[in-house]
Amino acid sequence: GITISPGNFTGACPPACLPPTIKPANLEAGRVTDVSVAFFASNPIPIDALIEVVFPAMTRVDGVSGVTVASLLDALAPSGARPGPVLDGLLDLFVSHQTVRVRRAGSGRRIEAGELVSL
């Protein structure tokens, strides 16, 4: 594999000048809820990449059981963006402490820098 240096997740600016966004579906304390994550890729993301989302210390993520390739944040995509989710192919999910890791399983297409990734 190749090593990709962590980027600032702001993508190619302009047009992708937005910071990463994490949005819970329910803000009520103590509730189990879905969480949407979206960011513009700073670097190309290969088909076998590992994406890590680190949550704040008081957030419980031990019940995470799945990941989907669309979220409430898809509306952030600029007009003219490629239709459908860019995070395609098979995904594996791992949870460790406050970190949720999503590994692309080697299928799908490479995500280019500046593309909106939403899960």
C-alpha positions in Angstrom: 0.0 0.0 0.0 0.9 3.6 0.0 0.9 6.1 2.8 -1.3 9.2 2.5 -0.4 12.0 4.8 -3.3 13.2 6.8 -4.8 16.3 5.3 -6.8 19.1 6.8 -10.0 17.7 5.3 -10.9 21.0 3.6 -10.5 19.6 0.1 -9.5 21.7 -2.9 -10.3 25.3 -2.0 -12.3 26.7 -3.8 -14.9 25.3 -4.1 -14.6 22.9 -1.2 -13.7 25.2 1.6 -15.9 23.7 4.4 -14.6 22.0 7.5 -15.5 18.4 8.3 -19.1 18.1 9.7 -20.4 15.6 12.2 -24.1 15.7 12.9 -26.1 13.5 15.2 -29.7 12.8 14.2 -30.9 13.3 17.8 -29.3 15.8 20.2 -31.1 14.5 23.3 -28.6 13.5 26.0 -28.3 9.8 26.6 -30.1 8.7 23.4 -28.8 6.2 20.9 -28.7 8.0 17.5 -27.3 7.9 14.0 -24.4 10.2 13.3 -23.7 11.7 9.8 -20.1 12.5 8.9 -19.1 14.5 5.8 -15.8 16.0 4.6 -14.1 17.1 1.4 -11.1 14.9 0.7 -7.8 16.7 0.9 -6.0 13.9 -0.7 -7.1 11.1 -3.1 -8.6 8.2 -1.0 -7.6 4.8 -2.4 -9.9 1.8 -2.6 -8.2 0.2 0.4 -8.1 3.3 2.6 -8.8 3.5 6.3 -11.0 6.4 7.4 -10.9 7.2 11.1 -13.5 9.3 12.9 -12.5 10.2 16.5 -15.4 11.3 18.8 -15.1 13.4 22.0 -14.2 11.6 25.3 -17.8 11.6 26.7 -19.3 10.1 23.6 -20.2 6.4 23.7 -19.5 4.7 20.4 -19.3 1.1 21.7 -22.7 0.3 20.2 -21.8 1.2 16.6 -23.0 -1.6 14.4 -22.9 -0.4 10.8 -22.0 2.2 8.3 -23.9 3.5 5.2 -22.5 5.6 2.4 -25.0 8.4 2.5 -25.9 10.8 5.2 -28.0 13.8 6.2 -25.1 15.9 5.0 -25.2 15.0 1.3 -26.8 18.4 0.7 -23.3 19.9 1.1 -22.3 18.6 -2.3 -21.8 21.5 -4.7 -24.0 21.6 -7.8 -22.5 19.6 -10.6 -20.9 17.1 -8.1 -20.9 13.4 -9.2 -24.3 11.9 -8.4 -24.6 9.2 -5.8 -22.2 8.3 -2.9 -18.5 8.6 -3.7 -17.7 6.2 -0.9 -18.6 3.1 -2.8 -17.6 -0.6 -2.6 -17.5 -2.8 0.4 -16.7 -1.3 3.8 -15.5 -2.9 7.1 -16.2 -1.3 10.4 -14.0 -1.3 13.6 -14.6 0.5 16.9 -11.8 1.1 19.4 -12.4 3.4 22.4 -13.6 6.7 20.9 -12.5 5.9 17.3 -14.7 4.5 14.6 -12.6 3.1 11.7 -14.1 2.5 8.3 -11.9 0.5 6.0 -12.6 0.4 2.3 -12.3 -3.3 1.3 -10.5 -2.8 -2.0 -13.5 -2.4 -4.2 -15.2 0.7 -5.7 -13.3 3.6 -7.2 -10.6 6.0 -5.9 -12.0 9.1 -4.4 -10.4 12.2 -5.8 -9.2 15.2 -3.8 -12.0 17.8 -3.4 -14.8 15.2 -3.5 -17.4 15.2 -0.8 -17.3 12.0 1.3 -20.4 11.3 3.3 -21.2 8.5 5.6 
